[in-house]
Amino acid sequence: MFGRNLRHTLRSPDTMIMTIALPIMILLMFVYVFGGAMNVGGGAYIDYIVPGIILLCAGFGSAGTAVSLSTDMTNGIIDRFRTMAIARSSVLTGHVVESLLRNLITTTIVILVAVAIGFRPTTDPLRWLAAYGIIAMFVLALSWLAAALGLLAKNPEAANGFTFAFMFLPYVSSAFVPPQSMPSWLHRFAENQPVTPVTETMRGLLMDTPIGDSALLAVLWCAGIALAGFVAAGVLFRRRTAD
């Protein structure tokens, strides 16, 4: 199932291009259009924003899991799979594992582009490994949640709409501006939603800024979302494929 989904991605270059191109376009826009007006404590804005762009890239890519799974559920291929000697769970796992690999590849491309335009991480190989571990946890969490949303949706168009929050949440976090610069009511939301601790952990690992309890919160958020998505996806898949 993983190989099947990977082949589908490779045969749909437009999906891959959009997954990569959109975060890169947002990176360039924030750095070159808004960067001169941003004050993030004296540091280069590109060094502040790249961890957020990485998570935005992961969100875009993970959201595609909902659409691809919803497509499978509506085009009749699941009925064919049910006649084969395969575990039902392999259908969901194949989508999620393919999403993980695809997002790690696109994340690496976005990082390389960021380095080319001036991003200068002050980290070591061990911290890079930890950063990729956080990215992998974040992608897995969002992919399982996207799988559940894809099963909940009646068609791929609805599935695409359900994942809107994936693209919205990073903008209301510490990904692009410090939460302290927001109105008090929005500041509280930005400080207490999952993207902020993940972003702060990424920023701390790549730029050697204080992490505090963000790492623990990031792991707990990712684990909680992944577990909720995994359970919900399993229940919804069994209901939609019940005899």
BELVEN-V477935 format. One line per field, one symbol per residue. phi: phi as a letter, one per 30 degrees, with the letter a starting at -180 (. if undefined). psi: psi as a letter, one per 20 degrees, with the letter a starting at -180 (. if undefined). A space follows every 50 residues. Layout:
phi=???
psi=???
This chain:
phi=.ddddddddddbddddddddddddddeddddcccedccbbijddddddde eddedddddedddddddddddddccjdddddddcdbdddddddedddddd ddddddddddddddddckdbdcbbeddddddddddddddddddddddddd ddddaddddddddededdeedcaddcbdeddceeddeddddbbddddddd ddddddchcdcicdddddddddddddddddddddddddddcdd
psi=hghghghgghimhhggghhghghgggghghghgihhipoljirphhhhhg hhhghgghggghhhhgghhhghhijihhhghiiqmqphhhgghggghhgg gghhghgggggggghhjipnqmrrhghgghghggggggggghghghgghh hhqhrhghghhhjhhhhgghhlajhhqphhirqghhggghhkqhhghggh gghhhhjlrphcjhgghgggggggggggggggggghghgijq.
